[in-house]
């Protein structure tokens, strides 16, 4: 991994799971990392600065971008969907990821364009592989994650139209069973398929881990802007460019 010394990165949703792994990886590579979350992580490197804040509050977003002037922002935060079939959802449980995940992406993308972030900056938005194939046990989760991908593309288009040297990329991770969102999903879908969890996971191929996510983000931050694709699928084997 190349040296990220001199790079300031904000990781939103860094208290656990993929966000925690991403923050740790960037810090290990020498980056100056600001970890934004509602709760403090159980453990973090001394070099990581923690900001306890609501990432879905537009005033918080503007304040953090003004204060730190980051070259990279990675959005991983989101709500854990309620794992139950459609007819057992309520509108409140069905829409939770629209009210949280999409809201967070909207505010950060909007502020990145309004500031605007400094030339050459990168924003990486974590969606989900569910955006490609649906997720029948998680209510509106798949649709919300697909919307994150859409609006990230919209932000890139607006940046290009305004002549801003900014890059916006969406990452769609497959199952990540070590995370707070992935663990209940794996158990729910294994039960739905009538399989032991171990058998279900073996069929998924290489699994995404926090370390895999961290390595992938470091690659995206260091890549030439012209080489970046609008979206990537993230598997345990790494990034795969999406059409």
N, C-alpha and C positions, 0 to 999 in steps of 0.2 A: 504494500500500500504506500502511495506517495505521502509526503509530509504535508499536513494540512495547517502547519504553523502560519499564522497570519489570517486564517479564515475564521470568521465569527459565524456560528450557526445557532439558530433557534430551533429546538426540537419541541414540538407541541404534543403533549401526551407522553411525557418521558418518565412517568413514575413507575411504569411496569411494561411488560410485554415487549412488542417490537420497538416501541418508542424508547424504552429503557436501553435496549440493545444498541439502537442507533446512536443514542447520546454517548454511550460508553465507547463505541467504536470510533466515533469522531474525536472524542477526547484523547483516546489512545494514540490517534494519528497526529496529535498536536493541535487540534482545533480548539478554539475558544467556544465552549458550548454553554448555552443558556437553556436549561430544562424547564419547560412550562407545564404545569399540571395543577390540578385542584388539591392534590395531596402530595406530601413529600415522599420521595422514593425510599424504600426500605434501606437501600444502600446506594451510594454513588461515589464516583471518584472525587477527590478533593478539588480537582481542577474544573468540575462542573458546577456552574452557578444555578441555583434553583430559584424559580419565580413561581410562587403559589398564586394562581390567578384563574379566572374563568376565561378560557380561550374563546368562548362564544360571545363575549362582551366586546362590542366594537370599540369602545373606549380603551379597553385593555390592549387590543391589537394595535391601535394607533400609538399608544404610549410605548409599547415594547419595541416597535419598529423605529420610533423616533430615538429611543434611548440607546439602543444597541447597534443600529445601522448594520444589520447582518448581511453577509454575502449569500447566505443560504438559510432557507426556512423549510423545515420538514414537518408536515402536518400528519400526525398519526392518531390524534385524539378522536374519540367517538364513544357512543353508548353501546353497551352490550345488549343485543336484541333479545326479546323474549322468545325462547325456543318452544314454539307450539304451532300446530297447524292453523290455517287461516280461520276456520270457524271457531277456534278457541281464543282468537285474539279479540281485543277491544280496539277501538280507534286509537286510544291513548297508547296501548302497547304496540300497535301496528306502526304508528307514526313516529316512534321515539327517535329513530335514526335520521328522519327528516328534520326533526327539531334540534338535533344535536350535531350529527356529522355534517350535514349539508350546511347548517347555519355556520359552523366553524369555518368550513372551506370558503363560504361566501364572504364572510367578513375579512379573512386574511387575504384572499385573492383581490378583493376590492381595494383594501388598503395598500397592497403592494403596487397597484396601478396608480392610486391617488397620490402616494408619497412623492414620486415613485421610489421604489427601492433603487439603490445605486446601480449604475450600469454594470452588466456582467453577472448580476445576482441570479440565483436559482431558487425556485420554489418547487418542492416535491410533495405531491398530495397522495397519501395512501388511501386508495379505494379498497376494492376486494375482488377476488376472482369470482365472487357471487354475482358481480355485475355482468358477467359474460353468460352465465348459465342459469341464473335464478337461484333462489334459496327458499323452498316452500315451507320451511319450518321457522322462518325468521321474520315474518310479517313484511314490512316495507323496506327491509334492510337492503336487498339487492337493488331495488329501484333507487334508493337513496345513494348507494355507492356508485351506480351508473350516472346519477346526476352529478356527483363529484367529478367524475371523469369528463362529463360534458362541460361543466363550467370552468374546469381547468383549461380545456381547449379554447373556450371563449376568451379567457384571460390572455392566452397566448396570442390569439387573433387581435385583441385590442392593443396589446403591447406592440405588435408588429405594425398595426395601423398608425400608432402614435410615434413610431420610430424609437421605442424604448428597447434598450439592449437587455432584455430580461428573458429568462427561460422558465417555462412552466411545464412540468412533467407529472403524469399520473403513474403510480405503481399499483398493480392489482395482485396482491399476494394470494396464493393458494392457502389451504388449511395450515394454520400455525397452532398445533395442539398445546404448546407451552404457554399460550396467552390466555388472558381472561375471557376474550371473545371466542377464541378457537376451542378451548377445552369443552365448554358445554355444547358447542356445535358438533364437535366430533362425537361426543356421547349420544346426542340426540339423533344424528344421522346413522350412526352404527345401530342403534336400537331400531330405528325405522327400517333399516335393511335386514334386521334379524341376524346381525353379526356381532361377534365379540369386537371390542374396540381395536384390539391388536390386528385382527384380520382386516378390518375396515381400513386402518391406516396403511397396512402393507399394500393395498390396492391403489393408494394415492401417489405412490412414487416418493422421491425424496421430499422431505417435509421442510417447510419454512421454519426457521428458528430466529430468535432475536439477533444472533450473530450473523446469520445469512442476510437478514435485512440490513444490518449495519454495514456490512461489506458492500452490498448493492448500492446503498445511498452514497457511500464514499466514492464509488466508481462514478456515479452520476454527477456528483459535485466536481470531480476532477476531469470529467470528459470535456472535450471541446464542444461549445454550444452548437456548432453546425452538425455535430455527430449525434446529438440527442434526438430521440424519437418522442412523439407526443405521449406515448403510453407503453408500458412494459408489463408483462406478466412476470410475477416473481414466484419461482419454485425453489425447492431445496437445492437445485443445481445452479441457481442464479437467475439473471434477468433474461427474458425473451422478448424481443421487440414485437409489439402488436401492430396490425395494419391500421 
